Amino acid sequence: MLGLMQDQPLVVSHVLQHAERNHPEGEIISRTVEGTVHRTTYGGMARRARRLANALTALHIRQGDRIGTLAWNTCRHMELYFGVSGMGAVLHTINPRLFPEQVEYIVKHAQDEYLFFDMTFAPLIAKVAPLLPNVKGFIAMTDRLTIMSINDLHIPRLLCYEDLLEGASEDFQWPELDERSACSLCYTSGTTGNPKGVLYSHRSTVLHSMAMCSADGAALASNDTVIVVVPMFHVNAWGLPYAGAMCGAKLVLPGPALDGASVYGMLKNESVTLALGVPTVWLMLFQHVDELGLDPRAELQLRRVAIGGSAVPRAMVETFMDKFGAAVLHVWGMTEMSPLGTLCRLLPKHDLLDAESQMQVLLKQGRAPFGVELRITDADGKVLPRDGKSSGHLKVKGPWILKHYFGAEHEQLLDGDGYFDTGDIANIDADGYLQITDRAKDVIKSGGEWISSIDLENAAMGHAAVAEAAVIGVPHEKWQERPLLIVVCKAGTSLSRAAMLAYLDGKVAKWWMPDDVVFVDELPHTATGKVQKLKLREQFRQYRLPQTEAA
């Protein structure tokens, strides 16, 4: 027997229509590429999204066609999010920090029909455009006057965004789509070889947005002012454009200005209450605050900071709590998970714990919201207990988690129970709190036991002179591998090997202590801001630990 309820598909256009009907005056603030601050509303954005859909229809875009973007967090990019997907085409956000060869590969693999770009990336477009003969046009996200400034780049098939919208009608009837049809496409750089495409559906996107708005999710609400620092070209900005439209939160989009001064200015000027971003951005914010001797607790309205992308160092949690008066929400996920996997909040029973015990909980990746199932297994696939001690391979399952990579539908990714292997090593405690101890490929195997590079890095980051830290395993004649700590010092500070090791003494297990410490000017990062352990291992491939040399 079926239920007797109405059946309405979960599609992105319905989210936009809800926003236009129920909070048309909700604000969307963005810093443009030109540096000015642009102000609009959900109602204004919805009208321009319909113009965009009409313009794309005039360009003969059909349902299922891919539309690429190389763009910052701006209102125009928001219009693409809803206009492209709403008409049934597929929004393909491309990370502009990738190498030109990777951009070329991704555009060709996705078979993008058109490529929209912010003016910042005009030189990149000029370089790759001759290699992309199947792209029908390159659309500069600017007006006719500004586009003239790139005439000397001789970009072929160049079109102007504002010209397209000006000539299009606001009247557009959003089609009724199958909720399982493709909505957007993101490529992950977290795998070996060429980037792999993750193709999200309308259904997965709407369900993910609901989870972000839920009280035990990011708790996004209409009374929030949210600065979306996480890039819109990275996993759909953690779904914030959709979730914001769903609940009517004021969105603050920082554009290309992610330096500490610019982010602090927007936090202050727009009375931001919730911020979302990766640790590297917050480190720049801290540096700006320290250099100018600012008092964020007195000047800002910031109350919550969601941090993901890599493990959150304890020092970062404490700085936000003590100096900003803001609680940190540790989140974890992957491009393959849309990306929400877990969020870390205290349970009522934790209210009775002392501050140090609460901190130990908050440093975990957190618990899965409804819609995400977690399990850990050993190397043979046997499910391990949720005891907070047993570590194994982390696997995930749910309605916003991928089944196949785009263009590789023949490859079997899931295990017999439908779980996807994340590539992480983790444990889960009896309350469901996840703690990731390493990437499977990064875990250090010493004497048959595992050492967590993440825990060592976070401990090192607690030192006042440390800007960044990374730990890799290097060969050892007796123990197979031992940890090498690689440190970047903050500007104007210095640190010795002995002082670093003395600081770590008592903070990590004795047998976890790094066998050596080296200092570098900078660490290699991926296009999404993560430390490239593979490059570090290549760089230190011939490195010999002091005790090995002595032997």
PyMOL commands that set and color helices and strands:
alter all, ss='L'
color gray80, all
select helices_A, chain A and resi 12-22+42-58+75-86+100-110+119-131+144-153+161-166+202-213+235-238+240-247+260-269+279-292+296-299+314-324+335-337+348-352+355-362+453-461+497-504+510-512+533-539+546-550
alter helices_A, ss='H'
color red, helices_A
select strands_A, chain A and resi 27-31+37-41+66-70+90-93+112-117+137-140+158-160+182-188+196-201+225-228+250-253+274-277+304-307+327-333+340-343+373-377+392-397+420-428+434-439+444-446+449-451+466-476+480-489+516-519
alter strands_A, ss='S'
color yellow, strands_A
deselect
rebuild
show_as cartoon
